[in-house]
Amino acid sequence: MNQYETVFILTPVLSDEQTKETVAKFTKLLADNGAEVVNEEAWGMKKMAYAIQKKSTGFYYLVEFKAEPNVIKKLETAFRRDEKVIRFQTVKLEKHAIEYAEKRRNKTGKKEEA
C-alpha cells in the first residue's frame, strides 16, 4: 500500500451541506475500495490565482490516504465525472513527505487543542 495526498477544489456556489456531502462521497469511495483515510483537512474558501470555469474562488479540501495504486484511477474518474469539482491533484507521498505530513498534522492538532 502506498500513501497518497489529494487536493481538490469544489465550486464556490455550494452550501456547507452540499460541500460536506460531496467530500463524504469521495471519502466513501476510498473506503469502499479498501483505502484507509489518514487525514482530512478543509482549507476553506480561497481565491485562486486565475479564474477556472469563470470562477475566481473555490473551496479547497485535502485528503491523505493509504491505498493500492488501482484506487487512484477510480478516484480521479469520480472527480472528472462530478461537475462540482473544479480541479484536483493526487500525489504519491515518499517517505520524507510522509514524515513532513505527520509533523504538520501534529502541529495543527496541538493548535486546535489549545
N, C-alpha and C positions, 0 to 999 in steps of 0.2 A: 504494500500500500504506500502510495506517495502522499505528501501533504501539499495542498493547493490553497490558493487565495484567489477569490474572485471579487471584483468590484463592479457593481452595475449602477447605472443611473436611470431612475424612473422619471416619467414625465411629471412636471410640477403641478398639473391640474388635478391630481388625485387627492382625495380626502385622506385623513390619517388612517381610517379604517380600510380603505382600498389599498393603501400602501402596505399595511400590515398583512392583508390577505395575499397580496402579490408576493411579498417576501416569504410568507408561510408556504405558499405554493412551491417556491423554489427549494426551500429547505426540506419540505416533504418529499420532493422529487429526489433529492440527495439521499434522504433516509431510506426511501423505498428501493433505491439502487445499491444499498449496502454501504453508503458513505457515513462517516462519523463527523458530525459538525463539531469543531473545536471551539470556534468563537464567532460571534455575530456582533457587528457594530453598525449602528445607524449614525451616519455622519451628518445627516440633516440636509436641509436645502442649501445649496451653494450656487454661486454664479459661475458659469462656465467661461472658459477663455474665449470661445467663439460659439455662435448660435448653431444648434443642431436641430433640424426639423423646425426651424423658426422659433426655437425656444432658447432663452438665454440662461435659464436656471434649471436645476434638476435636483432630485432627491437622491443622495449618494448612500449606498449601502455596501458593507464589506462582509463576506462570509469566508471563514477559514475552515477547511475540512480535510479529512483523510479519505482517500478513495482510490479505486482502481482506475487506470487510465481510460477505460472504455466509458466510464461515467461522465467524463468531461464532454464527450461528443453529445450525449443525451441532454446534458445541462445547457450547452450552448445552442442546441437545436430549440430547446424550450425558450431560451432568451430571444432567439430570432423570430419565433412564432408569436411572441407576446408583444402587442402593439404599445404596451405601457413602458417597455424597456427602450430607452433611447440609445444607450451604449453599454458595453460590458467588456471586461477583460479578465481572463483567467490565467494565472501564473503558477507554475510548479515551484515550490519553495525548496531550495537546497539547504544544507544543514546550518549555515550561518544565518540565513534568512529565518529559519525556524527559531533559532536562538533569539534573534532580534525581536521576532513577533511575540515570543514568550515574555521577554523583558518589557515590551510595550504594553502587553496585557496586564502584567503585574503592576506596572506603573500607573495605568489608568484605573485599575481596580482599587489601588490604595487611595486615589483621589476621591473616588465615589464613596468610600467608607468614611472618610474624614468629614 
